Amino acid sequence: MRKDREIVTRICAQIIKYLLDKSAESVNVSIVKREKYEVRIDAKVFLNADELGLLRNYLNVEPQEVGYYYLPLVGEYGSEEDLAIVAMLLEAVELNYDGEKKELIISLRVR
């Protein structure tokens, strides 16, 4: 279970850094521990179609084993590509973006 906490911490840090790099006006994180950790990140941020597509690709990567191998190598606040490495450890990811309101909601669950 300790690895689950590390994964949640790392993925949240990476996503928050990504959003702040994109000039997010606000970022809210909610973490609930049920059978597995469930995370919801709400942000006020403008993303164009390419940026949203790239973020979606970063957060929908397989396989899980590679993620465990690379997790110790990912810096605490690494590059955008590090999102893909940490995302390998997620069971589910959902992105909802309202371009008019500039609101992004990311929901995820750790494997």
C-alpha distances in whole Angstrom, upper triangle without the diagonal:
4,5,5,7,9,10,11,13,14,16,17,19,20,21,23,25,26,27,29,30,32,33,31,33,30,26,24,20,19,15,14,11,12,11,9,10,14,16,19,22,25,28,32,32,35,34,37,36,35,33,31,31,30,27,26,27,24,22,22,22,21,19,16,16,18,16,14,17,18,15,16,20,19,21,20,22,23,26,26,25,22,21,21,19,16,17,17,13,14,15,18,20,23,25,28,31,34,37,39,37,35,32,29,26,23,20,17,14,11,11
4,5,5,7,9,10,11,12,14,16,17,19,20,21,23,25,26,27,29,31,32,30,32,29,25,23,20,19,15,15,13,15,14,12,12,15,16,20,21,25,27,31,32,34,33,36,36,35,32,31,31,30,27,27,27,24,22,23,22,21,20,17,17,18,15,13,16,17,13,14,17,17,18,17,20,21,24,24,24,20,20,21,18,15,17,17,14,15,17,19,21,24,26,29,31,35,37,39,37,35,32,29,26,23,21,18,15,12,13
4,5,5,6,9,10,10,12,14,15,16,18,20,21,22,24,25,27,28,30,28,31,28,24,23,19,19,15,16,14,15,14,12,11,14,15,19,20,24,26,30,30,32,31,34,33,32,29,28,28,26,24,24,23,21,19,20,19,18,17,13,13,14,12,9,12,13,10,11,14,14,16,15,18,19,21,21,21,17,17,17,15,12,14,13,10,12,14,17,18,22,24,27,29,33,35,38,36,33,30,27,24,21,19,16,14,10,11
4,5,5,6,9,10,11,12,14,15,16,18,20,21,22,24,26,27,29,27,29,26,22,20,16,15,12,12,10,12,11,8,7,11,12,16,17,21,23,27,28,30,29,32,31,30,28,26,26,25,22,22,22,19,17,18,17,17,16,13,14,15,12,11,14,15,12,13,17,16,17,16,18,19,21,21,21,17,16,17,15,11,12,13,9,10,12,14,15,19,21,24,27,30,32,35,33,30,27,24,21,18,16,13,10,7,8
4,5,5,6,9,10,11,12,14,15,16,18,20,21,22,24,26,27,25,27,24,20,18,14,14,10,11,10,13,13,10,8,11,11,15,16,20,22,26,26,29,28,31,32,31,28,26,27,26,22,23,23,20,18,20,20,20,19,16,17,18,15,13,16,16,12,14,17,15,16,14,16,18,21,21,21,17,16,18,16,12,14,15,12,12,14,16,17,20,21,24,26,30,32,34,32,30,27,23,21,18,16,13,12,9,11
4,6,5,6,9,10,10,12,14,15,16,18,20,21,22,24,26,24,26,24,20,19,16,16,13,15,13,16,16,13,11,14,13,16,17,21,22,26,26,28,28,30,31,29,26,25,26,24,21,22,22,19,17,19,18,19,18,15,15,16,12,11,14,13,9,10,13,12,12,11,13,15,18,18,18,15,14,16,13,10,12,14,11,12,15,17,17,20,22,25,27,30,32,34,32,29,27,24,22,18,17,15,13,10,12
4,5,5,6,8,10,10,12,14,15,16,18,20,21,23,24,23,25,23,19,18,15,15,12,14,13,15,15,12,10,12,11,14,15,19,20,24,24,26,25,28,27,26,23,22,23,21,18,18,18,15,13,15,15,15,15,12,13,13,10,9,12,12,8,10,13,11,13,11,13,14,16,16,16,12,11,12,11,7,9,10,7,8,12,13,14,17,18,22,24,27,29,32,30,27,25,21,19,16,14,11,10,7,10
4,6,5,6,8,10,11,12,14,15,16,18,20,21,22,20,22,20,16,15,11,11,9,11,11,13,14,10,7,9,8,11,12,15,17,21,22,24,23,26,26,26,23,21,22,21,17,18,19,16,13,16,16,17,17,14,16,17,13,13,16,15,12,14,16,14,14,12,14,15,17,16,17,14,12,14,13,9,10,12,9,9,12,13,13,15,17,20,22,25,27,29,27,25,22,19,16,13,12,9,9,7,10
4,6,5,6,9,10,11,12,14,15,16,18,20,21,19,21,19,15,14,11,12,10,13,13,16,17,14,11,12,10,13,13,16,17,21,21,24,23,27,27,26,23,22,23,21,18,19,20,17,15,18,18,19,20,17,18,18,14,14,17,15,12,13,15,12,12,9,11,13,16,16,17,13,12,15,14,10,12,14,12,12,15,16,16,18,19,21,23,26,27,30,28,25,22,19,18,15,14,12,12,11,14
4,5,5,6,9,10,11,12,14,15,16,18,20,19,21,19,16,16,13,14,13,16,16,19,19,16,13,14,12,14,13,17,18,21,21,23,22,25,25,24,21,20,21,19,16,17,18,14,13,16,16,17,17,15,16,15,12,12,14,12,9,10,12,9,9,7,8,10,12,12,13,10,9,12,10,7,10,12,11,11,15,16,15,18,18,21,22,25,27,30,28,25,22,19,18,15,15,13,13,11,14
4,5,5,6,8,10,10,12,14,15,17,18,17,20,17,14,14,11,13,12,15,15,18,18,15,12,12,10,11,11,14,15,18,18,20,19,22,22,21,18,17,18,16,13,14,14,11,10,13,13,15,16,14,16,15,12,13,15,13,10,13,14,11,11,10,10,11,12,11,12,9,7,10,9,6,7,10,9,9,13,13,11,14,14,17,19,22,23,26,25,22,19,16,14,11,11,10,11,10,13
4,5,5,6,8,10,10,12,14,15,16,14,17,14,11,10,8,10,10,13,15,17,19,15,12,11,8,9,8,11,12,16,16,19,18,21,22,22,18,17,19,17,14,15,17,14,12,15,16,18,19,18,20,19,15,16,19,17,14,16,17,13,13,11,10,12,13,13,14,12,10,13,13,10,10,14,13,12,15,14,13,14,14,17,18,21,22,25,22,20,17,14,13,10,11,10,12,11,15
4,6,5,6,9,10,10,12,14,15,14,16,14,11,12,10,13,13,16,18,21,22,19,15,15,12,13,11,14,14,17,16,19,19,22,23,22,18,18,20,18,15,17,18,14,14,17,18,20,21,19,21,20,16,17,19,16,13,14,15,11,10,7,7,9,11,11,13,11,10,13,13,10,12,15,15,14,18,18,16,17,17,19,20,23,23,26,24,21,19,16,15,13,14,14,15,15,18
4,6,5,6,9,10,10,12,14,14,17,15,13,14,12,15,15,18,20,22,23,20,17,16,13,14,12,14,14,17,16,18,16,19,20,19,15,15,17,14,11,14,14,11,11,14,15,17,19,18,19,18,14,16,17,14,12,14,14,10,9,8,6,7,8,7,10,7,6,10,10,8,10,13,13,13,17,17,14,16,15,18,18,21,22,25,23,20,18,15,15,13,14,13,15,15,17
4,5,5,6,9,10,11,13,11,14,13,10,11,10,13,14,17,19,22,23,19,16,15,11,11,9,11,10,13,12,14,14,17,17,17,13,13,15,13,9,12,13,10,10,13,15,18,20,19,21,19,16,18,20,17,15,17,17,13,13,12,10,10,10,8,11,10,7,11,12,10,10,14,14,13,16,15,12,13,12,14,15,18,18,21,20,16,14,11,11,9,11,11,14,14,17
4,5,5,6,8,10,11,9,11,10,7,9,9,12,14,17,20,23,24,21,17,16,12,12,9,10,9,12,11,14,14,18,19,19,15,15,17,16,12,15,17,14,13,17,19,22,23,22,24,23,19,21,23,20,17,19,19,15,14,12,9,11,12,11,14,13,11,14,16,13,14,17,17,16,19,18,15,16,14,16,16,18,19,21,19,16,14,12,12,11,13,14,16,17,20
4,5,5,6,9,10,10,13,12,10,13,13,16,17,21,23,26,27,24,20,19,16,15,12,13,12,14,12,15,14,17,19,18,14,15,17,15,12,16,17,14,14,18,19,22,24,23,24,22,19,21,22,19,17,18,17,14,12,10,7,8,9,8,12,11,10,14,15,14,15,18,18,18,21,20,18,18,17,18,18,20,20,23,21,17,16,14,15,14,16,17,19,19,22
4,6,5,6,9,9,13,12,11,14,14,17,18,22,24,26,28,24,21,19,16,15,12,13,11,13,11,12,11,14,16,14,11,11,14,11,9,12,14,11,12,16,17,20,22,22,24,22,19,21,22,19,18,19,18,14,14,13,9,9,8,6,10,10,9,12,14,13,13,17,18,17,20,19,16,16,14,16,15,18,17,20,19,15,15,12,14,12,15,16,19,19,22
4,5,5,6,5,9,9,8,11,12,16,18,21,24,26,28,24,21,19,16,14,10,10,8,9,7,9,9,13,15,15,11,11,14,13,10,13,15,13,13,17,19,23,25,24,27,25,22,24,25,22,21,23,22,18,17,15,12,13,12,10,14,14,12,15,17,16,16,19,20,19,21,20,16,16,13,14,13,15,15,17,16,12,11,10,11,11,14,16,19,20,23
4,5,5,5,8,8,8,12,13,17,19,23,25,28,30,27,23,22,18,16,13,12,9,10,9,11,12,15,18,17,13,14,17,16,14,17,19,16,17,21,22,26,27,27,29,27,24,26,27,24,22,23,22,19,17,15,12,13,12,12,15,15,14,17,19,18,18,22,23,22,25,23,20,19,17,18,16,18,17,19,17,14,14,13,14,14,18,19,22,23,26
4,5,7,11,12,12,15,17,20,22,26,28,31,32,29,25,24,20,19,15,15,12,13,10,11,11,14,16,15,12,14,16,14,13,16,18,15,17,20,22,25,27,27,29,26,23,26,27,23,22,23,21,18,16,15,11,12,10,10,13,14,13,17,19,18,18,22,23,22,25,24,21,21,18,19,17,19,18,20,19,15,16,14,17,16,20,21,24,24,27
4,6,9,11,12,15,17,20,22,26,29,31,33,29,26,24,20,18,15,14,11,10,7,7,8,10,13,13,9,11,14,13,11,15,17,15,16,20,21,25,27,27,30,27,25,27,28,25,24,26,24,20,19,18,15,15,13,11,15,16,14,17,20,19,19,23,24,23,25,23,20,19,16,16,14,16,14,16,15,12,13,12,15,15,19,20,23,25,27
4,6,9,10,14,17,20,23,26,29,32,34,31,27,25,21,19,15,14,10,9,7,8,10,13,16,16,13,14,17,16,15,18,20,19,19,23,25,28,31,30,33,31,28,30,31,28,26,28,26,23,21,20,16,17,16,14,18,19,18,21,23,22,22,26,26,25,28,26,22,21,18,18,15,16,15,16,15,11,12,13,16,17,20,22,25,27,30
4,5,7,11,13,17,20,23,26,29,31,28,24,22,18,16,12,10,7,6,4,7,10,13,16,17,13,14,17,17,14,17,20,18,18,22,24,28,30,29,32,30,27,29,31,28,26,27,27,23,22,20,16,18,17,15,19,19,17,20,23,21,21,24,25,23,26,23,20,19,16,15,13,14,13,15,13,9,10,10,12,14,17,19,23,24,28
4,7,10,14,17,20,24,27,30,32,29,26,23,20,17,13,11,7,5,6,9,12,16,19,20,17,17,20,20,18,20,23,22,21,25,27,31,33,32,35,33,30,32,34,31,29,30,30,26,24,22,19,21,20,19,22,23,21,24,26,24,24,28,28,26,28,26,22,21,18,17,15,15,14,15,12,10,10,11,14,16,19,21,25,26,30
4,7,10,14,17,20,24,26,29,26,23,20,16,14,10,8,5,5,8,11,14,17,20,21,18,17,21,21,18,20,23,21,20,24,26,30,32,31,33,32,29,30,32,30,27,29,29,25,23,21,18,20,20,19,22,22,20,23,25,23,22,26,26,24,26,24,20,19,17,16,14,15,15,16,13,11,10,10,12,14,16,19,22,24,27
4,7,10,13,17,20,23,25,22,19,17,13,10,7,6,4,7,9,12,14,18,20,21,17,16,20,19,16,18,21,19,18,21,23,26,28,27,30,29,25,27,29,27,24,26,26,22,21,18,16,18,19,17,20,19,17,20,22,19,19,23,22,20,22,20,17,16,14,14,14,15,16,17,14,12,10,9,10,11,13,15,18,20,24
4,7,10,13,17,20,22,20,16,14,10,8,6,5,6,9,12,15,17,21,22,23,20,18,21,21,18,19,22,20,18,21,24,27,28,27,29,29,25,27,29,27,24,26,27,23,22,19,18,20,21,19,22,21,18,21,23,20,19,23,22,19,21,19,17,16,15,15,15,16,18,19,16,14,11,10,9,10,12,14,16,18,22
4,7,10,13,16,19,16,13,11,7,6,5,7,9,12,14,18,19,22,23,24,21,19,22,21,17,18,21,19,17,20,22,24,26,24,26,26,22,23,26,24,21,23,24,21,21,17,17,19,20,19,21,19,17,19,20,17,17,20,19,16,18,17,15,15,14,15,16,18,20,22,19,17,14,12,10,9,10,11,13,15,19
4,7,10,13,16,14,10,8,6,5,6,9,12,15,17,21,21,25,26,26,23,21,23,23,19,20,22,21,18,20,23,24,26,24,26,27,23,24,27,25,22,24,26,23,23,20,20,22,23,21,23,21,19,21,22,18,18,21,19,16,17,16,14,14,15,16,17,19,22,24,20,19,16,14,11,10,9,11,12,14,17
4,7,10,13,10,7,6,5,7,9,12,15,18,20,24,24,27,27,28,25,23,24,24,20,20,23,21,17,20,21,23,24,21,24,24,21,21,24,23,20,22,24,22,22,19,19,21,23,22,23,21,18,20,20,17,16,19,16,14,15,14,14,15,16,18,20,22,25,27,24,22,19,16,13,12,10,10,10,11,15
4,6,10,8,6,5,6,9,12,14,18,21,23,27,27,30,30,31,28,25,27,27,23,22,25,23,19,21,23,24,24,22,24,26,22,22,26,25,22,24,26,24,25,22,23,25,26,25,26,24,21,22,22,19,18,20,17,15,15,15,15,16,18,19,22,24,27,29,26,25,21,19,16,14,11,11,10,11,14
4,7,6,5,6,9,12,15,18,21,25,27,30,29,32,32,33,30,27,29,28,25,24,26,24,20,22,23,23,23,20,23,24,21,21,24,24,21,23,26,24,25,22,24,26,27,26,27,24,22,23,22,19,18,20,16,14,14,15,16,18,20,22,25,27,30,32,30,28,25,22,19,17,14,12,10,10,13
4,5,6,7,11,14,17,20,23,27,29,32,31,34,33,34,31,29,30,29,26,25,27,25,22,22,23,23,23,21,23,25,22,22,26,26,23,25,28,26,28,25,27,28,30,28,29,26,24,24,24,21,19,20,17,15,14,14,16,18,21,22,26,28,31,33,31,30,26,24,20,18,14,13,10,11,12
4,7,9,13,16,19,22,26,29,31,33,32,35,34,34,32,29,30,30,27,25,26,25,21,21,22,22,21,19,21,23,21,20,24,25,22,24,27,26,28,26,28,29,30,29,29,26,24,24,23,20,19,19,16,14,12,14,16,18,22,24,27,30,33,35,33,32,28,25,22,19,16,13,10,10,10
4,6,10,13,16,20,23,27,28,30,29,32,31,31,29,26,27,26,23,22,23,21,18,18,19,19,19,16,18,20,17,17,21,21,19,21,24,22,24,22,24,25,26,25,25,22,20,20,19,16,15,16,12,10,10,11,13,16,19,21,25,28,30,33,31,29,26,23,19,16,13,10,7,6,7
4,6,10,13,17,20,23,25,27,27,29,29,29,26,24,25,24,21,20,21,20,16,17,18,19,19,16,19,20,17,17,21,20,17,20,22,21,22,20,21,22,24,22,23,20,18,19,18,15,14,15,12,10,10,11,12,14,17,19,22,25,28,30,28,26,23,20,17,14,11,8,6,6,9
4,7,10,13,17,20,22,24,24,27,26,27,24,21,23,22,19,18,20,18,15,16,18,19,20,17,20,22,18,19,22,22,19,22,24,22,23,21,21,22,23,22,22,20,17,18,19,15,14,15,13,10,10,9,10,11,14,16,19,22,25,27,25,23,20,17,13,11,7,6,5,7,10
4,7,10,13,17,18,21,21,24,24,24,21,19,20,20,16,16,18,17,13,15,17,19,20,18,21,22,18,19,23,21,19,21,23,20,21,18,19,20,21,19,20,18,15,17,17,14,13,15,13,11,11,10,9,10,12,14,16,19,22,24,22,20,17,14,10,8,6,5,6,8,12
4,7,10,14,15,18,18,21,21,22,19,17,19,19,15,15,18,17,14,16,19,21,22,21,24,24,21,22,25,24,21,24,25,22,22,20,19,21,21,19,21,19,16,18,19,16,14,17,16,13,14,12,10,9,10,11,13,16,18,20,18,17,13,10,7,6,4,7,9,12,15
4,7,10,12,15,15,18,19,20,17,15,17,17,14,14,17,16,13,16,19,21,23,22,25,25,21,23,26,24,21,24,24,21,21,18,17,19,19,17,19,18,14,17,19,16,14,18,17,15,16,14,11,10,10,10,12,14,16,18,16,14,11,8,6,5,6,9,12,14,18
4,7,9,13,14,17,18,20,17,14,17,18,14,15,19,18,15,18,21,24,26,25,28,28,25,26,29,27,24,27,27,24,23,21,19,21,21,18,21,20,17,19,22,19,18,21,21,18,19,16,13,12,10,10,10,11,14,15,12,11,7,6,5,6,9,12,15,18,21
4,6,9,11,15,16,18,15,13,16,17,14,15,18,17,16,19,22,25,28,27,30,29,25,28,30,27,25,27,27,24,23,21,18,20,19,17,20,20,17,20,22,20,19,22,22,20,22,19,16,14,11,11,9,11,12,13,11,8,6,5,6,9,12,14,18,20,24
4,7,10,13,16,17,15,14,17,18,15,17,20,20,19,22,25,28,30,30,33,32,29,31,33,30,28,30,30,26,25,23,21,22,21,19,22,22,19,22,25,23,22,25,26,23,25,22,19,17,13,12,10,10,10,11,8,6,5,6,9,12,15,18,21,24,27
4,6,10,13,14,11,11,15,15,13,15,18,18,17,20,23,27,29,29,32,30,28,30,32,29,27,29,29,25,24,22,19,20,19,16,19,20,18,20,23,22,21,24,25,23,25,22,18,17,13,12,9,10,9,11,9,5,6,7,10,12,16,19,22,24,27
4,7,10,12,9,9,13,14,13,15,18,18,18,21,23,27,30,30,33,31,29,32,33,30,29,31,30,26,26,24,21,21,19,16,19,21,19,21,24,23,22,25,27,25,26,23,20,18,14,13,9,9,7,9,9,5,8,8,12,14,18,20,24,26,29
4,7,8,6,6,9,10,10,12,14,15,15,18,20,24,27,28,31,29,26,29,31,28,27,29,28,25,24,24,20,20,17,14,17,19,17,18,21,21,20,23,25,23,24,22,18,16,12,12,9,10,7,11,11,7,9,9,12,13,17,19,23,25,27
4,6,5,6,9,10,11,12,14,15,17,19,21,25,28,29,32,30,28,31,32,29,29,32,30,27,27,26,23,22,19,16,18,20,18,19,23,23,21,24,26,25,26,23,20,18,14,13,10,11,8,11,13,10,12,12,15,16,20,22,25,27,29
4,6,5,6,9,10,10,12,14,15,17,19,23,26,27,30,28,27,30,31,29,29,32,30,27,27,27,24,23,20,16,18,20,18,18,22,23,20,23,25,23,24,22,18,16,13,13,10,11,9,13,15,12,14,13,15,16,19,21,24,26,28
4,5,5,6,9,10,10,12,14,15,17,21,24,26,28,26,25,28,29,26,26,29,27,24,25,25,22,21,17,14,15,18,16,16,20,21,19,21,24,23,24,22,18,17,14,15,13,15,13,16,18,15,16,15,17,17,20,21,24,26,27
4,5,5,6,9,10,10,12,14,16,20,23,24,27,25,23,26,27,24,24,27,25,22,22,22,19,18,14,11,13,15,13,14,18,18,17,19,22,21,22,20,17,16,12,13,11,14,12,15,16,13,14,12,15,14,18,19,22,24,25
4,5,5,6,9,10,11,12,15,19,22,23,26,24,22,26,27,24,24,27,26,22,23,23,20,19,16,13,14,16,13,14,18,18,16,18,20,19,20,17,14,12,9,10,8,11,10,14,15,12,12,10,12,11,15,16,20,21,23
4,5,5,6,9,10,11,13,17,20,21,24,22,21,25,26,23,23,27,25,22,24,24,21,20,17,13,13,16,13,13,17,17,15,17,20,18,19,17,14,13,10,12,11,14,13,17,18,15,15,13,14,13,16,17,20,21,23
4,5,5,6,9,10,12,15,18,20,22,20,19,22,23,20,21,24,22,19,20,21,18,16,13,10,10,13,11,10,14,15,13,15,18,17,19,17,14,14,12,14,13,16,16,19,20,17,17,14,15,14,16,17,20,21,22
4,5,5,6,9,11,15,17,18,21,19,17,20,22,19,19,22,21,17,19,18,16,15,12,9,9,11,8,9,13,13,11,14,16,14,16,14,11,11,9,11,11,15,15,18,18,15,14,11,12,10,13,13,16,18,19
4,6,5,6,9,13,16,17,20,19,17,20,22,20,20,23,22,19,21,21,19,18,15,12,12,13,10,10,13,13,10,13,15,13,14,12,9,9,7,10,11,14,15,19,19,16,15,12,12,10,12,12,15,16,18
4,5,5,7,11,14,15,18,16,15,19,20,18,18,22,21,18,20,21,19,17,15,11,10,12,10,8,11,12,10,11,14,13,15,13,11,11,11,14,15,18,18,22,22,20,19,15,16,13,15,14,16,17,18
4,6,6,10,13,14,16,14,13,16,17,15,15,18,17,14,16,17,15,13,11,8,7,8,6,4,8,9,7,9,12,12,14,13,11,12,12,15,16,19,19,23,23,20,19,15,15,13,14,13,15,15,16
4,6,9,12,12,16,14,12,15,17,15,15,18,18,15,17,17,16,15,13,10,10,10,7,6,9,8,5,8,10,8,10,9,7,9,9,13,14,18,19,23,22,19,18,14,13,10,11,9,11,12,13
4,7,10,11,14,14,12,15,17,16,16,20,20,17,20,20,19,18,16,13,12,12,10,7,10,10,7,7,10,8,9,8,7,9,10,14,16,20,21,24,24,22,20,16,15,12,12,11,12,12,13
4,7,8,11,10,9,13,14,13,14,18,17,16,18,19,19,17,16,13,11,11,9,6,8,9,6,5,9,9,10,10,10,13,14,18,20,23,24,28,28,25,23,20,19,15,15,13,14,13,13
3,6,8,8,8,11,13,13,14,17,17,16,20,21,21,19,18,17,14,13,12,9,9,10,8,5,8,9,10,11,12,15,17,21,23,27,28,31,31,29,27,23,22,18,17,15,14,13,12
4,6,6,7,10,11,12,13,16,17,16,20,21,22,20,20,18,15,15,14,11,10,11,9,6,8,10,11,13,14,18,20,23,26,29,31,34,34,31,29,26,24,20,19,16,15,13,11
4,6,5,7,9,10,11,14,15,15,18,19,21,19,20,19,16,14,13,11,9,9,9,5,5,8,9,12,14,18,20,24,26,30,31,35,34,31,29,25,23,20,18,15,13,11,8
4,5,5,6,9,10,13,14,15,18,20,21,20,21,20,17,15,15,13,10,11,11,8,8,11,13,16,18,21,23,27,30,33,35,38,37,35,32,29,27,23,22,18,17,14,11
4,5,5,6,9,11,11,12,16,18,19,17,17,17,14,12,13,11,8,9,10,7,9,12,14,17,18,21,23,27,29,32,33,37,36,33,31,28,26,23,22,19,18,15,13
4,5,5,6,9,10,10,13,15,16,15,15,15,13,10,10,9,5,6,7,5,6,9,12,15,15,19,20,24,26,30,31,34,34,31,29,25,23,20,19,16,15,12,11
4,6,5,8,10,11,14,15,17,16,18,18,16,13,13,12,9,8,10,8,7,11,13,16,18,21,23,27,29,33,34,37,36,33,31,27,26,22,21,17,16,12,11
4,6,7,8,10,14,16,18,16,17,18,16,13,14,13,9,10,13,10,10,14,17,20,21,24,26,29,31,35,36,39,38,35,33,30,28,25,24,21,19,16,15
4,6,5,7,10,13,14,12,14,15,12,9,11,10,7,8,11,10,10,14,17,19,20,23,24,28,29,33,33,37,36,33,31,27,26,23,23,20,19,16,16
4,5,5,9,10,12,11,13,14,13,9,11,11,7,7,10,10,9,12,16,18,18,22,23,26,28,31,32,36,34,31,29,26,24,21,20,17,17,14,14
4,6,8,9,12,12,14,16,15,11,13,14,10,10,14,13,13,16,19,22,22,25,26,29,31,34,35,38,37,34,32,28,27,24,24,21,20,17,17
4,6,9,11,10,12,14,13,10,12,13,10,10,14,14,14,17,21,23,22,26,26,29,30,34,34,38,36,33,31,28,28,24,25,22,22,19,20
4,6,8,6,9,11,10,6,9,10,8,8,12,13,13,16,19,21,20,23,23,26,27,30,31,34,33,29,28,25,24,21,22,19,20,17,18
4,5,5,8,11,11,8,11,13,11,11,14,16,16,18,22,23,22,24,24,27,27,31,31,34,32,29,27,25,24,22,23,21,21,19,21
4,6,10,12,13,10,11,14,13,11,14,16,16,18,21,22,21,23,23,26,26,29,29,32,30,27,26,23,22,20,21,19,20,18,20
4,7,9,11,9,10,13,13,12,14,17,17,18,22,22,20,22,21,24,24,27,27,29,28,24,23,21,21,19,20,19,21,19,22
4,7,8,6,8,11,10,11,13,15,16,18,22,22,20,22,21,24,24,27,26,30,28,25,24,21,21,19,21,20,21,20,22
4,5,5,8,10,10,11,13,15,17,18,22,22,19,21,20,22,22,25,24,28,27,23,23,20,21,19,21,20,22,21,23
4,5,6,8,10,11,11,14,16,16,20,19,17,18,16,19,19,22,21,24,24,20,20,17,18,16,18,17,20,19,21
4,5,6,7,9,10,12,14,15,19,18,16,18,17,20,20,24,23,27,27,23,22,19,20,17,19,18,20,19,20
4,5,5,6,8,10,12,14,17,18,16,18,18,21,22,25,25,28,28,24,23,20,20,17,18,16,18,16,18
4,5,5,6,9,10,11,14,14,12,14,14,17,18,22,22,26,25,21,20,16,16,13,14,13,15,14,16
4,6,5,6,9,10,13,13,12,14,15,18,19,23,23,27,26,23,22,18,18,15,16,14,15,14,15
4,5,6,8,10,13,15,14,17,18,21,23,26,27,30,30,26,25,21,20,17,17,15,15,13,14
4,5,6,8,11,13,12,15,16,20,21,25,26,29,28,25,23,20,18,15,15,12,12,10,11
4,5,5,9,9,9,12,13,17,19,22,24,27,26,23,21,17,16,12,12,9,10,9,10
4,6,8,10,11,14,16,20,22,26,27,30,30,27,25,21,19,16,15,12,11,9,9
4,7,9,11,14,17,20,23,26,28,31,30,28,25,21,19,15,14,10,9,6,6
4,6,7,11,13,17,20,23,25,29,27,25,22,19,16,12,11,7,6,4,5
4,7,10,14,17,20,24,26,29,28,26,23,20,17,13,11,7,5,5,4
4,7,10,13,17,20,23,26,25,23,20,17,14,10,8,5,5,7,8
4,7,10,13,17,19,22,21,19,17,13,10,7,6,4,7,9,11
4,7,10,13,16,19,18,17,14,10,8,6,5,6,9,12,14
4,6,10,12,16,15,13,11,7,6,5,7,9,12,15,17
4,7,10,12,12,11,8,6,5,7,9,12,15,18,21
4,6,9,9,7,6,4,6,9,12,15,18,21,24
4,6,6,6,5,6,9,12,15,18,22,25,27
4,6,5,7,8,12,14,17,21,24,27,30
4,6,8,11,14,17,20,23,27,30,33
4,5,9,12,15,18,22,25,28,31
4,7,10,13,17,20,24,26,29
4,7,10,13,17,20,23,26
4,7,10,13,17,20,23
4,7,10,14,17,20
4,7,10,13,16
4,7,10,13
4,7,10
4,6
4
